[in-house]
Protein backbone atom coordinates (compact mmCIF):
# COMPACT_ATOMS: atom_id res chain seq x y z
CA UNK A 1 0.00 0.00 0.00
CA UNK A 2 1.32 3.42 -0.85
CA UNK A 3 0.42 7.09 -1.00
CA UNK A 4 1.27 8.91 -4.21
CA UNK A 5 2.48 12.45 -3.66
CA UNK A 6 2.70 13.02 -7.38
CA UNK A 7 1.85 10.44 -9.97
CA UNK A 8 -0.37 11.14 -12.96
CA UNK A 9 0.14 10.47 -16.63
CA UNK A 10 -2.80 12.65 -17.59
CA UNK A 11 -2.92 16.22 -18.75
CA UNK A 12 -4.23 18.54 -16.06
CA UNK A 13 -7.00 20.84 -17.16
CA UNK A 14 -7.73 24.11 -15.33
CA UNK A 15 -10.31 23.70 -12.55
CA UNK A 16 -13.90 24.41 -13.54
CA UNK A 17 -14.50 26.30 -10.32
CA UNK A 18 -11.17 27.59 -9.01
CA UNK A 19 -10.88 27.63 -5.26
CA UNK A 20 -10.64 30.90 -3.48
CA UNK A 21 -7.79 31.40 -1.07
CA UNK A 22 -9.47 31.56 2.39
CA UNK A 23 -7.03 34.19 3.54
CA UNK A 24 -7.92 37.43 1.68
CA UNK A 25 -4.74 39.09 2.84
CA UNK A 26 -2.38 36.58 1.27
CA UNK A 27 -0.39 37.76 -1.77
CA UNK A 28 -2.11 37.11 -5.08
CA UNK A 29 -0.71 34.19 -7.08
CA UNK A 30 1.47 34.95 -10.04
CA UNK A 31 -0.57 34.80 -13.28
CA UNK A 32 -0.59 31.33 -14.72
CA UNK A 33 1.45 30.47 -17.73
CA UNK A 34 -0.17 29.06 -20.83
CA UNK A 35 -1.69 25.60 -20.57
CA UNK A 36 0.46 22.56 -21.22
CA UNK A 37 0.12 21.04 -24.68
CA UNK A 38 -2.00 17.90 -24.54
CA UNK A 39 0.32 15.42 -26.22
CA UNK A 40 1.24 11.85 -25.44
CA UNK A 41 4.91 12.69 -25.09
CA UNK A 42 4.11 15.49 -22.61
CA UNK A 43 1.96 13.17 -20.49
CA UNK A 44 4.68 10.54 -20.47
CA UNK A 45 7.22 13.19 -19.45
CA UNK A 46 5.09 14.35 -16.51
CA UNK A 47 4.53 10.74 -15.48
CA UNK A 48 8.27 10.05 -15.42
CA UNK A 49 9.09 13.32 -13.69
CA UNK A 50 6.57 13.11 -10.89
CA UNK A 51 6.57 9.40 -10.12
CA UNK A 52 9.49 9.74 -7.71
CA UNK A 53 7.40 11.27 -4.93
CA UNK A 54 5.84 8.00 -3.78
CA UNK A 55 5.54 7.44 -0.06
CA UNK A 56 5.95 3.77 0.75
CA UNK A 57 3.77 2.55 3.60
CA UNK A 58 5.31 -0.91 3.66
CA UNK A 59 8.73 -1.93 4.84
CA UNK A 60 9.55 -4.38 2.07
CA UNK A 61 11.93 -1.77 0.55
CA UNK A 62 14.71 -1.51 3.12
CA UNK A 63 16.67 1.74 3.29
CA UNK A 64 19.53 0.44 5.36
CA UNK A 65 22.12 1.05 2.66
CA UNK A 66 20.91 4.58 1.91
CA UNK A 67 20.60 5.49 5.57
CA UNK A 68 24.02 4.11 6.28
CA UNK A 69 25.57 6.56 3.87
CA UNK A 70 26.61 9.81 5.55
CA UNK A 71 24.46 12.85 4.75
CA UNK A 72 26.08 15.99 3.38
CA UNK A 73 26.83 18.69 5.96
CA UNK A 74 23.74 20.61 7.03
CA UNK A 75 25.01 23.84 5.52
CA UNK A 76 25.24 22.23 2.07
CA UNK A 77 21.52 21.43 2.05
CA UNK A 78 19.57 23.84 4.23
CA UNK A 79 21.78 26.86 4.72
CA UNK A 80 20.84 28.38 1.35
CA UNK A 81 17.08 28.87 1.12
CA UNK A 82 14.99 31.30 -0.89
CA UNK A 83 13.05 34.09 0.80
CA UNK A 84 9.47 32.88 0.34
CA UNK A 85 7.63 35.75 2.05
CA UNK A 86 6.61 37.31 -1.26
CA UNK A 87 5.33 34.00 -2.68
CA UNK A 88 1.64 33.16 -2.83
CA UNK A 89 0.61 31.30 0.33
CA UNK A 90 -1.91 28.53 -0.18
CA UNK A 91 -4.16 27.66 2.78
CA UNK A 92 -5.39 24.08 2.93
CA UNK A 93 -7.17 21.95 5.51
CA UNK A 94 -4.91 22.34 8.55
CA UNK A 95 -1.83 23.57 6.71
CA UNK A 96 -0.33 26.41 4.68
CA UNK A 97 2.45 26.34 2.11
CA UNK A 98 4.24 28.87 -0.09
CA UNK A 99 4.01 28.29 -3.84
CA UNK A 100 6.94 29.21 -6.13
CA UNK A 101 6.29 31.97 -8.68
CA UNK A 102 4.92 30.84 -12.07
CA UNK A 103 3.58 27.56 -10.61
CA UNK A 104 0.04 26.61 -11.65
CA UNK A 105 -2.69 24.96 -9.59
CA UNK A 106 -3.15 21.59 -11.33
CA UNK A 107 -5.74 20.03 -9.02
CA UNK A 108 -8.37 18.23 -11.09
CA UNK A 109 -12.00 19.42 -10.72
CA UNK A 110 -13.04 16.16 -9.07
CA UNK A 111 -10.40 16.69 -6.38
CA UNK A 112 -12.30 19.71 -5.07
CA UNK A 113 -15.38 17.68 -4.14
CA UNK A 114 -13.53 14.53 -3.06
CA UNK A 115 -14.00 13.70 0.59
CA UNK A 116 -17.63 14.84 0.63
CA UNK A 117 -20.34 12.31 1.28
CA UNK A 118 -24.02 12.56 0.34
CA UNK A 119 -26.80 10.61 2.04
CA UNK A 120 -24.45 8.18 3.68
CA UNK A 121 -22.49 7.29 0.55
CA UNK A 122 -18.89 6.31 1.19
CA UNK A 123 -16.70 9.35 0.69
CA UNK A 124 -13.86 9.13 -1.79
CA UNK A 125 -10.62 10.22 -0.11
CA UNK A 126 -8.75 13.09 -1.70
CA UNK A 127 -5.52 12.01 -3.36
CA UNK A 128 -3.96 15.45 -2.99
CA UNK A 129 -4.64 18.30 -0.60
CA UNK A 130 -2.77 20.68 -2.92
CA UNK A 131 -0.97 20.31 -6.24
CA UNK A 132 1.06 22.82 -8.24
CA UNK A 133 3.42 22.54 -11.22
CA UNK A 134 5.76 24.65 -13.30
CA UNK A 135 4.50 25.82 -16.68
CA UNK A 136 6.18 22.91 -18.48
CA UNK A 137 5.05 20.33 -15.91
CA UNK A 138 8.56 19.16 -15.12
CA UNK A 139 8.62 20.53 -11.55
CA UNK A 140 5.80 19.55 -9.20
CA UNK A 141 4.83 20.54 -5.65
CA UNK A 142 2.27 18.39 -3.82
CA UNK A 143 0.73 18.17 -0.38
CA UNK A 144 -0.89 14.97 0.90
CA UNK A 145 -2.85 14.66 4.17
CA UNK A 146 -3.54 11.23 5.66
CA UNK A 147 -4.53 9.83 9.05
CA UNK A 148 -1.29 8.98 10.80
CA UNK A 149 -2.55 5.48 11.65
CA UNK A 150 -2.52 4.71 7.90
CA UNK A 151 1.24 5.17 8.01
CA UNK A 152 1.84 3.34 11.27
CA UNK A 153 -0.66 1.48 13.40
CA UNK A 154 -0.91 3.15 16.79
CA UNK A 155 -3.44 2.78 19.58
CA UNK A 156 -3.15 6.42 20.61
CA UNK A 157 -3.61 9.45 18.38
CA UNK A 158 -0.26 10.66 17.07
CA UNK A 159 0.36 14.24 18.16
CA UNK A 160 3.88 14.66 16.83
CA UNK A 161 5.84 13.06 14.02
CA UNK A 162 8.17 11.51 16.58
CA UNK A 163 5.22 9.25 17.47
CA UNK A 164 5.85 7.57 14.11
CA UNK A 165 9.46 6.89 15.00
CA UNK A 166 12.85 8.53 14.84
CA UNK A 167 14.09 10.34 11.74
CA UNK A 168 15.75 7.12 10.57
CA UNK A 169 12.78 4.89 11.40
CA UNK A 170 10.27 7.22 9.71
CA UNK A 171 12.35 7.25 6.53
CA UNK A 172 10.88 3.80 5.80
CA UNK A 173 7.45 5.45 5.67
CA UNK A 174 8.33 8.47 3.57
CA UNK A 175 11.29 7.63 1.32
CA UNK A 176 10.74 5.17 -1.56
CA UNK A 177 12.91 2.09 -1.73
CA UNK A 178 15.69 2.04 -4.28
CA UNK A 179 16.49 5.72 -3.93
CA UNK A 180 19.68 7.45 -2.86
CA UNK A 181 19.14 9.44 0.32
CA UNK A 182 21.09 12.69 0.13
CA UNK A 183 19.98 14.20 3.42
CA UNK A 184 17.72 13.53 6.40
CA UNK A 185 17.19 16.26 9.00
CA UNK A 186 15.02 17.03 12.00
CA UNK A 187 13.63 20.57 12.00
CA UNK A 188 12.28 22.27 15.11
CA UNK A 189 9.82 25.05 14.31
CA UNK A 190 8.73 27.45 17.04
CA UNK A 191 4.97 27.83 17.48
CA UNK A 192 2.79 29.57 20.06
CA UNK A 193 2.66 26.51 22.33
CA UNK A 194 6.29 25.51 21.90
CA UNK A 195 8.27 23.71 19.22
CA UNK A 196 6.93 21.31 16.59
CA UNK A 197 9.09 18.65 14.95
CA UNK A 198 9.27 18.28 11.17
CA UNK A 199 11.23 15.63 9.27
CA UNK A 200 13.06 16.63 6.08
CA UNK A 201 14.34 14.18 3.48
CA UNK A 202 16.06 14.77 0.16
CA UNK A 203 16.61 11.86 -2.20
CA UNK A 204 16.96 10.86 -5.83
CA UNK A 205 16.58 8.00 -8.25
CA UNK A 206 17.85 7.79 -11.82
CA UNK A 207 17.59 11.32 -13.23
CA UNK A 208 14.96 12.52 -10.74
CA UNK A 209 15.44 14.51 -7.52
CA UNK A 210 12.98 15.12 -4.69
CA UNK A 211 12.64 16.92 -1.36
CA UNK A 212 10.02 16.10 1.26
CA UNK A 213 8.87 17.52 4.59
CA UNK A 214 6.50 15.65 6.90
CA UNK A 215 4.74 16.73 10.09
CA UNK A 216 1.97 15.31 12.29
CA UNK A 217 -0.85 17.23 13.96
CA UNK A 218 -3.89 15.84 15.79
CA UNK A 219 -3.62 12.39 14.26
CA UNK A 220 -3.01 13.60 10.72
CA UNK A 221 0.22 13.36 8.75
CA UNK A 222 0.83 16.30 6.41
CA UNK A 223 3.47 15.67 3.74
CA UNK A 224 4.79 18.20 1.23
CA UNK A 225 6.95 16.95 -1.62
CA UNK A 226 8.65 18.55 -4.61
CA UNK A 227 10.18 16.75 -7.60
CA UNK A 228 12.16 17.78 -10.66
CA UNK A 229 14.63 16.29 -13.13
CA UNK A 230 18.19 16.40 -11.81
CA UNK A 231 19.15 18.75 -14.65
CA UNK A 232 16.60 21.26 -13.39
CA UNK A 233 17.24 20.63 -9.70
CA UNK A 234 20.76 21.96 -10.13
CA UNK A 235 19.19 25.31 -11.02
CA UNK A 236 15.87 25.27 -9.14
CA UNK A 237 16.64 23.01 -6.18
CA UNK A 238 16.85 25.92 -3.73
CA UNK A 239 13.41 27.12 -4.81
CA UNK A 240 11.80 23.68 -4.55
CA UNK A 241 13.48 22.86 -1.26
CA UNK A 242 12.36 26.20 0.16
CA UNK A 243 8.78 25.50 -0.92
CA UNK A 244 8.49 22.21 1.00
CA UNK A 245 10.22 23.69 4.05
CA UNK A 246 7.64 26.50 4.05
CA UNK A 247 4.97 23.94 5.08
CA UNK A 248 3.33 25.03 8.34
CA UNK A 249 0.59 23.60 10.53
CA UNK A 250 -2.47 25.77 11.18
KACORHU-V842328 format. One record per residue. N is the residue number from 1. RES is the residue in three letters. SS is DSSP state (H for helix, E for strand, C for the rest). PHI is phi in whole degrees, 0 to 359 (999 if undefined). PSI is psi in radians with two decimals (none if undefined). Layout:
N,RES,SS,PHI,PSI
N,RES,SS,PHI,PSI
This chain:
1,UNK,C,999,2.45
2,UNK,E,209,2.71
3,UNK,E,255,2.30
4,UNK,E,263,2.00
5,UNK,C,287,-0.61
6,UNK,C,201,1.76
7,UNK,C,204,1.78
8,UNK,C,202,2.16
9,UNK,C,272,0.05
10,UNK,C,262,2.68
11,UNK,C,290,2.44
12,UNK,C,260,2.02
13,UNK,C,271,2.68
14,UNK,C,299,2.51
15,UNK,C,301,2.52
16,UNK,C,289,-0.66
17,UNK,C,233,1.51
18,UNK,C,303,2.44
19,UNK,C,289,2.62
20,UNK,C,263,2.40
21,UNK,C,293,2.08
22,UNK,C,296,-0.26
23,UNK,C,256,1.81
24,UNK,C,293,-0.22
25,UNK,C,264,0.01
26,UNK,C,286,2.65
27,UNK,C,301,2.54
28,UNK,C,290,2.50
29,UNK,C,293,2.63
30,UNK,C,295,2.42
31,UNK,C,307,2.44
32,UNK,C,291,2.62
33,UNK,C,280,3.06
34,UNK,C,296,2.68
35,UNK,C,297,2.69
36,UNK,C,287,2.45
37,UNK,C,296,2.36
38,UNK,C,272,1.46
39,UNK,C,233,2.74
40,UNK,H,297,-0.74
41,UNK,H,296,-0.63
42,UNK,H,293,-0.73
43,UNK,H,296,-0.72
44,UNK,H,296,-0.64
45,UNK,H,294,-0.76
46,UNK,H,296,-0.69
47,UNK,H,301,-0.82
48,UNK,H,293,-0.68
49,UNK,H,291,-0.72
50,UNK,H,264,-0.09
51,UNK,C,288,-0.19
52,UNK,C,294,-0.60
53,UNK,C,279,1.07
54,UNK,E,254,2.25
55,UNK,E,263,1.95
56,UNK,E,281,2.25
57,UNK,C,260,-0.04
58,UNK,C,251,2.88
59,UNK,C,252,0.29
60,UNK,C,284,-0.08
61,UNK,C,248,1.47
62,UNK,C,298,2.53
63,UNK,C,247,0.32
64,UNK,H,303,-0.76
65,UNK,H,294,-0.77
66,UNK,H,294,-0.74
67,UNK,H,289,-0.42
68,UNK,H,285,-0.38
69,UNK,C,284,2.35
70,UNK,C,295,2.43
71,UNK,C,281,2.69
72,UNK,C,297,2.76
73,UNK,C,305,2.59
74,UNK,H,305,-0.71
75,UNK,H,295,-0.42
76,UNK,H,282,-0.25
77,UNK,H,247,-0.83
78,UNK,H,249,-0.07
79,UNK,C,284,-0.42
80,UNK,C,249,1.80
81,UNK,C,233,2.64
82,UNK,C,282,2.65
83,UNK,C,280,1.92
84,UNK,C,262,0.10
85,UNK,C,298,-0.51
86,UNK,C,273,-0.10
87,UNK,C,283,2.69
88,UNK,E,299,2.32
89,UNK,E,254,2.05
90,UNK,E,271,2.33
91,UNK,E,252,2.08
92,UNK,C,249,-2.87
93,UNK,C,281,1.62
94,UNK,C,90,0.14
95,UNK,E,209,2.88
96,UNK,E,220,2.61
97,UNK,E,209,2.54
98,UNK,E,273,2.41
99,UNK,E,251,2.23
100,UNK,C,302,2.59
101,UNK,C,303,2.55
102,UNK,C,73,0.09
103,UNK,C,275,2.47
104,UNK,E,257,2.59
105,UNK,E,283,2.04
106,UNK,C,245,0.38
107,UNK,C,296,2.38
108,UNK,C,284,2.66
109,UNK,H,306,-0.67
110,UNK,H,292,-0.35
111,UNK,H,290,-0.45
112,UNK,H,292,-0.62
113,UNK,H,263,-0.09
114,UNK,C,297,2.54
115,UNK,C,95,-0.21
116,UNK,C,271,2.55
117,UNK,C,232,2.42
118,UNK,C,242,2.22
119,UNK,C,54,0.72
120,UNK,C,82,0.01
121,UNK,C,296,2.60
122,UNK,C,292,2.20
123,UNK,C,286,2.47
124,UNK,C,272,2.11
125,UNK,C,294,2.54
126,UNK,C,286,2.31
127,UNK,C,289,-0.78
128,UNK,C,235,2.49
129,UNK,C,271,-0.39
130,UNK,E,198,2.59
131,UNK,E,205,2.17
132,UNK,E,224,2.68
133,UNK,E,213,2.72
134,UNK,C,292,2.91
135,UNK,C,299,-0.50
136,UNK,C,265,0.01
137,UNK,C,78,0.05
138,UNK,C,277,-0.38
139,UNK,C,243,2.23
140,UNK,E,230,2.43
141,UNK,E,237,2.14
142,UNK,E,233,2.69
143,UNK,E,230,2.29
144,UNK,E,238,2.40
145,UNK,E,238,2.21
146,UNK,E,219,2.62
147,UNK,E,303,2.34
148,UNK,H,297,-0.45
149,UNK,H,285,-0.11
150,UNK,H,281,-0.39
151,UNK,H,273,-0.70
152,UNK,C,210,2.22
153,UNK,C,291,2.11
154,UNK,C,225,2.59
155,UNK,C,275,-0.41
156,UNK,C,250,2.64
157,UNK,C,295,2.23
158,UNK,C,289,2.25
159,UNK,C,252,-0.29
160,UNK,C,214,2.68
161,UNK,H,295,-0.39
162,UNK,H,295,-0.32
163,UNK,H,291,-0.29
164,UNK,H,268,-0.06
165,UNK,C,126,3.08
166,UNK,C,289,3.04
167,UNK,H,305,-0.76
168,UNK,H,290,-0.75
169,UNK,H,294,-0.72
170,UNK,H,289,-0.33
171,UNK,H,301,-0.52
172,UNK,H,292,-0.37
173,UNK,H,271,-0.52
174,UNK,H,249,-0.40
175,UNK,C,253,2.15
176,UNK,C,298,2.60
177,UNK,C,292,2.65
178,UNK,C,83,0.12
179,UNK,C,260,2.86
180,UNK,E,262,2.11
181,UNK,E,272,2.00
182,UNK,E,275,-0.62
183,UNK,E,201,2.54
184,UNK,E,219,2.12
185,UNK,E,223,2.60
186,UNK,E,260,2.22
187,UNK,E,248,2.33
188,UNK,E,251,2.02
189,UNK,E,250,2.22
190,UNK,E,285,2.28
191,UNK,E,234,3.14
192,UNK,C,299,-0.65
193,UNK,C,262,0.24
194,UNK,E,132,-2.57
195,UNK,E,250,2.46
196,UNK,E,247,2.47
197,UNK,E,266,2.31
198,UNK,E,239,2.55
199,UNK,E,253,2.33
200,UNK,E,242,2.32
201,UNK,E,227,2.47
202,UNK,E,229,2.28
203,UNK,E,208,2.96
204,UNK,E,209,2.80
205,UNK,E,208,2.29
206,UNK,C,56,-2.13
207,UNK,C,256,0.35
208,UNK,E,248,2.61
209,UNK,E,226,2.52
210,UNK,E,215,2.66
211,UNK,E,229,2.52
212,UNK,E,216,2.43
213,UNK,E,233,2.33
214,UNK,E,232,2.52
215,UNK,E,212,2.72
216,UNK,E,237,2.41
217,UNK,E,212,2.15
218,UNK,C,51,0.81
219,UNK,C,81,0.10
220,UNK,E,241,2.36
221,UNK,E,264,2.24
222,UNK,E,245,2.11
223,UNK,E,235,2.18
224,UNK,E,249,2.29
225,UNK,E,225,2.53
226,UNK,E,230,2.40
227,UNK,E,229,2.67
228,UNK,E,196,2.74
229,UNK,E,299,2.59
230,UNK,H,303,-0.63
231,UNK,H,297,-0.53
232,UNK,H,270,-0.47
233,UNK,H,296,-0.61
234,UNK,H,303,-0.53
235,UNK,H,262,-0.66
236,UNK,H,249,0.12
237,UNK,H,301,-0.69
238,UNK,H,299,-0.75
239,UNK,H,297,-0.81
240,UNK,H,290,-0.70
241,UNK,H,297,-0.72
242,UNK,H,296,-0.61
243,UNK,H,296,-0.85
244,UNK,H,292,-0.58
245,UNK,H,288,-0.30
246,UNK,C,284,-0.12
247,UNK,C,304,2.27
248,UNK,E,225,2.63
249,UNK,E,270,2.39
250,UNK,C,260,none
